[in-house]
Amino acid sequence: MEMIYLGENCAIILAAGDGKRMKSTLPKVLNEVLFEPMLEWVLLACENSGLEKLCVVAGYEHEVVEKYLGGRCDIALQLERKGTAHAVMQAEKFLNENSNTCDNVLILCGDAPFMNEETITNALNLHTECDNDVTVITAIIDNPSGYGRIVKDADKISAIVEQKDASESQLLIKEVNSGAYWFKISTLLSILDEFESDNSQNEFYLTDAISIILNRGGNAGAFTADDPKIILGANDKRALYNLHKIASDEVINKHFDNGVEFLSLDGVIIGRNVKIGANAKIHAGTIIKGDSIIGEDSVIGPNTVIDNCIVGNRSILNSVQAYNSTISSDVKIGPFVHIRPNSEIKSGVKIGDFVEVKNSTIEEDTSIAHLTYVGDSDVGKKVNFGCGCVTVNYDGSKKSRTIIKDRAFIGCNTNLIAPVTIGEGAYTAAGSTITKDVPDHALGIERGTQTNKEGYALRKLKK
């Protein structure tokens, strides 16, 4: 089918569930799959389809959902959860406001993260081509247990029958309801007051829309998705883990196809927005998330976390945690290094064990060997740090920056008390606490006078 732009249609996402079986303080839809809330997956599917007008129906802990959305879309509240149709009723104002500009509305479940833009668009194509009042998005699965069955008459949908109400022949049907629908907005608005709650749960079910519309002489259809994963949701942490594993396997297989080498998949988790260059090697225990980009021929891990970072080509990160930073090509970092946000590590830099870099720029070919903290600093090219150095950036009330110019040499156990500048080619003597600028090519020494108190230890022992 030809893809069409969906800007003149809108969507309602049902996200009011409390997810008691999740045993989580979060609303159900904010539980994460591959580091992103299930709701985010659904929102992105809508946005990537070109749907610009969205309404989320929130309920349990709705303030948390509203805070997460941050004004990104409309909110409707379902403070009493009385079924899926009842949830849609709460969005009646949204439907009315958009009925003059939008012909159709998509209803989605906020806890079904694998709905995708291809399914959304192709289902709308069928919906409009057949002039349907409602089109149910369905999937065919080998084990349909627990899902509502799609009953058809001459290829036309005639009913959605829940598992507990299905006959023996209906239980054999493998086409099931995904919980997603395209409606004509005018039709949906006209039937909102016709849903009834005369069932064991005393709830209003959106599935009843099929019979209501057919009894009116309207058109009801079904679109069968190519990807059966679109029906999957999660009601507990076990099911959530299953979603996570499916998504993770899909992402890793994509990287295999792109020439990425995984030496072990033990503990490896790659976010779906991550880009990894060809011939990069990923070791066990590596987590890469956010919008991270890993360059070609780089080696990442073992036991490394990279979150929203850019890593250049041929860089090696071993037992590193890096956040919201840029690491250039031909860099070697680790083990046991923490790169904190807003840092830039330029090409040829070497950072050894037990080093922390925070909000700093480290220029080309600088070496920070071990046991050093570099915070709020601008470090030049070919600088050498000895062991145990600290840029002392915080005086208890404000933070200040340290400037270290090209080819400086910072002796072991030097404390640089910011704000301070170490000049080009300057040295600091080991054990110094530098409080004043050191000029270019000078040696800065700042040590107290050594005093030896004879017999001090013996007097201590006698007490």
N, C-alpha and C positions, 0 to 999 in steps of 0.2 A: 504494500500500500504506500501511496505517496504521503510523505510526512507533511503535516500542516501546522501553521502557527496557532497556538492556543490562547493568544492574548485576549480574545473576546469571550473567554469562558473563565470560570472561577472554580475554587475548590474549598471543601470543608473537610478538616482533618479531625477525627474523633479521638480525643486525648484526655478523657476525664477519669479513666480508671485509676484505682488506688493500688492495684497489683498486690493484694495482701499476701499472696503466695510467694512473691518476690522477697518478702521479709526485709523490705528496704524502706528507709524514711523518705526516699524520693518518690515522686509520682511515677507510675509505671513507665510512661513513655520517655522518661529521662534516664532510665537505665541504659547503659552503653553497649554498643556492638562495635568492636574495633575502635575504641576510644571516642566514639561519637554517640550521643543519645539516639535511640531508635527514632524519635521524633525528627531529629535532624536529617536522617536518611530520607524520610518521607517528604520533608520540606524541600530538600534539594531535588528530589525526583520531580516535584511540581515545578519548581523554579527552572530546572533544566529543560522542562517541557514547554516553557514559555508562559506558564500560568502566573499572572501577576497579582491577582486578587485572591488572597487566601484568608481563611478563617479557621482558627483552632478552637475547638470546644474543650475547655478545661474544666476540671472539677476538683478532685482531691489535690490539696496543696496547690491550688491554682495560682497563688501568688508566686510560687517557685517557677511555674511554667511561664507566667507573664514576665518574670525577671529574665529568664533565659531568652525569651523571644525578643525582649527589648524593643518593642514597637515594630517588629518586622512584619507583623500581619495583624488582622483583626482578632479579637478574642470574644468568645461567647462562653457563658458559664452554665454548667449543668451541676448545680449544687446537690440535687437529688438525682442519683443515677437510676433511671427507670428504663433502660434499654437504648438500643441504637437509634430507633426512630425518635425517641424522646430527646436524645442528644441533638439530632438534626433540628427538632422543633426549637431548641434554644438558639439556633442560628437563623431564625426566621427573619429577624431584622436585617442581617447580612444579605439574605436572599432577596428581600424586597428592595434593598438599596442597590443591588446589582441587576435586578430583573430587566431594567431598561437597556442595559449595555451588554449583558452577557446572555447568551442563549441557553447555555448548558452549565451544569455544576457537577463536579467530580466529588464523590464521597470516598474518603480513604480512612483506613485504620492507622492511628499513630504508632501502633506497636507492631506493624508489619513492615520492617525496614527494607525488604528486598523489592518492593514495588519500584518499577523503573520507567524512565521516560518513553521508551519504545512501546511498552504495554499501554501506557496512558494515551499516547498519541494514536496508536493503531486502534485501540478500543473506541476512541472518539470518532475516528474515520468511519468505522462500522456503524456507530450510533447515528451519525448524521446521514450517511448514505442510505440507511434503512429507515430513516425518519422515526427512530424509536423514541418512545417516551422515557424508557429506562433501558439501559444496557448493563447487565451484570458481567463483571470481569470474573472469569472462571479459570480453573486449571484442572488438568487431568493428572491424577496421582495413583500410584499402585496401591497405597493403603489409605483409603478415604475415611477411615474410622475417625469419628468425632466431628467431621465437617458436614455442613448442610449439602444435600445432594441436589444437583440440577436435573429436574425432570423436564423432558422435552416431548413435544408432540409435532411430528413432521418437521424436525429441526428447529422448531420454535419453542422457546422456553414457556413452560406452562406453570411451573411452581418451583419453589425451593423448599425441600423437605428436610427438617432437622433429623439427626441420627435417631433420636428417641421416638420420633413419629414415623420413621420410614418403614415401609413393608419389606418383606424378604427380598422381593425383586428390586426395590429401590435401593436397598443396602448394597446391591451389586454394582450400582452406578459409580463410576470412577471420576466423573466430572463433578467438581465441588465448587462451592461459593467461596470467593476470596474475601468477601466483605467489602469489596470496592464496587462502585456503581457510577455510571454516567446517567444523569437525569436532565431532561428539559426543565429549566427552572420553573417555567409556568406550570408544568404538570406537577412538579414536586410541591410547589406552593398550594396548588388546588387540592391536594390530598392530605395535607398535614393534619387536618382535623378528622380524618377518616380512620386513622390507626386506632386499634383497640387493644386493651391490656387483659383480655379474657384468656389468660393462660396461667400455667402453674406458677410462673414467676411474677405475675402481675406487672409485666413490662411491655413496652411498645417496641415491636421488632420491625426494623427496616425491610426485612425479607417479605413482610406482608404487602409491601408496595407492589410486588408482582401481581398478586391476585386482585388488589384494588384497581390497578391500571387495566388489567385484562377484563375485569367485570365492567369497566367503563367503556370497553371497546377500543382501548389504546393498544399501542405496540410495545411489546417487551422482547428484548433480545439478549443474547449472550455472546461475549467475546472470549474465546479461549486463548489464554496467554501461552506463548511459546515456552516460557521459563516457569516451571511449576513452583520455583522458590518464592514467587511473589505472594503465595498464600501463607508463608511461614510467619509465625509470631512467637511471643514468649510470655508465659504466665508465671514461670518460676525461674530460679537461677540455673537450673539444669537445662531448661529450654533456651535460656539466654546464652549459656555456654555453647549450645549446639549452633545457634545463629552465629556466634563469634567464630566458631571453628569453620563453618561453611564459608563465611566471608574471608577469613584468613587464608584458607586453602585456595580460594579463587584469586586473591591478590598475589600469593606466592607463585601460583602457576603462571600468572601473567608475567612475573619477573623472570621465571625460568625461560619463558618464550622469548624474552628480550635479551637473553644471554647473561643473566645474573647467576653467579655460582653460590649455592648454599652448601657449605661444608657439613652442616648439621642443622636440622630444623628444630632441635630441642630448645624450647624456650624462645623461639624466634617469632616475633609478631611485627608485621609491617602494616601500617595504616594505609587506607585505600587511596589517599592523595599523594603518597610518597612516590618519587621518581628516582630510579636507580640506573646508572649507566652500565653499558655492556662490560662484561668481564670483571665487574666488582665482585668481591668475595665477602660473604656474610657468614660469620661464625655463630656458634651456639650462644643462646642467652642474649641475643641482640634485639632491641626494641627500637623501631624507627617510626615516628608518628608525626602528625601535623602535616604541614606542607614541605617537609624536608626533601632535599635534593642531594643525592649521592653521586659523585662523579665517576667516570670510567676508571677501571683498574684500581679502585680504592679497596682497602681491606678494613672491614668494620667488625669489631668484636675480637674475642668473646666478651660477654657480659657488659654490653655497651647500650646506653640509652641516648638516642638522638631525637630531639623534639623541636620541630620548626627551625631546623638549621640547614644551611647550604654547606656541603662539603665538596671540595674540588677533586680533580683527577689525581689518582696515584697517592692519595693520603691514607695514612694508617692510624686507626683509632682503636686502641686496645684497653678495655676496661675503663671507658670514659663515659661521663654523663655530660651532655651538652644541650643547652637550651637557648633558643631564640638568638642564635649567633651565626657568624659566617666564618668558615674555615676554608682557606684557599687550597690550591693544589700543592702536592709534594710536601705535606706537613706530616710530622710524626708526633703522636700524642699518646701518652700512657706508659705504664698502667696507673690506675687510681687517680684520675684527673677529673676535675669538675670545671666545666666551662659554663659560667653563669650568663644570664641574658645580656644582650647588647655588647657582646665582645666580637672582635674581628681579629682572626689569626691569619696572618698573611703567609705567602708561599715560603717554603723552606724552613719554617719555624720548627723547633724541636722542644717539646714539653715533656718532662719526665715524671717520675712517680711522686704522688702526693702533692700535686700543685693545684691551686685554685686561681682561676682568672675570672674577674667580674667587671663588666662595664668598661672594658679596656681594649685598646688597639695595640696589637703586637706586630711590628713591621717585619719585613723579610729577613730570614736567616738568623733571627734571634734565638738564643738557647736559654730555656728556663729548666734547669736540670732536675731539681727535686726539692721537696719540702719548702715550698715558697708560695706566698700569697701576693697576687698582683690585682689590686682593686682600684677602680677609678683612675686609670693610668694611661698615658700615651707613651709607648715604648718604641724607640727607633729601630733602625736596622742593625743587625750584627751585634746586638747587645748580649752580654753574657751575665747571667745571674748565678752566683754561687749558691750553696746549700743554705736553706733556712732564712731566706730574705722575706721581708714584709714591707709592702707599701702601706703605711698607717694612714688610712683615708678618713677616719672618723674620730672627731675629738669629743664626742658625746652630745654635740648639738648640731653640727653640720659636717657634711662630707666635702672633701677637697681633693683635687687631682694632683697626681705626680707626673712630671715630665722627665723622661729619660731619653737623651738624644743618641744619635747613631754611635755605635762602637764603644759605648760606655761599658765599664766592667764593675759589676756590683759584687763586692766581696761577701764571703760567707757570713751569715747572721747579721746582715745589715738591716736596720730599720730606717726607712725613709719617711719622715714625718711630713705629710702633705699639709699645705701646698709647698712643694719643693721641686727644683729643677736640677738634674744632673747633666752637665754639659757634654758636648760631643767629645768622645774619646776619654772622658774623665773616669777616674777610679774612686771607689770607696774602700777604705780599709776594712778588713774582716772585723766584725764585732762592733762596728760603729753605729751610733744612732744619729743620723744626719738630720739636722733641723734647719740648716741654711743651704742656699744654692751652692753647688760646686761648679766652678767655671770650667770651660772647655779645657781638656787635657790636664786638669789638676787632679791631685789626690786628696780626697776628703777624709779626714780622720777626726772622729769625735768619740773619745773614750774617757771615762773617769780615771783618776789616778789610782793605781793599785795600792792598797794598804794591807799588809799581812799582820795579823794579831797573834803573836806567839803564845802558844799554850791554850788557845781558845777551845779547841776540841777536847782537851784533857779536862778543862774546867767543866765542860758540859757533861762529861761522863761521870763526874763525881757527884752530880746532883741527883 
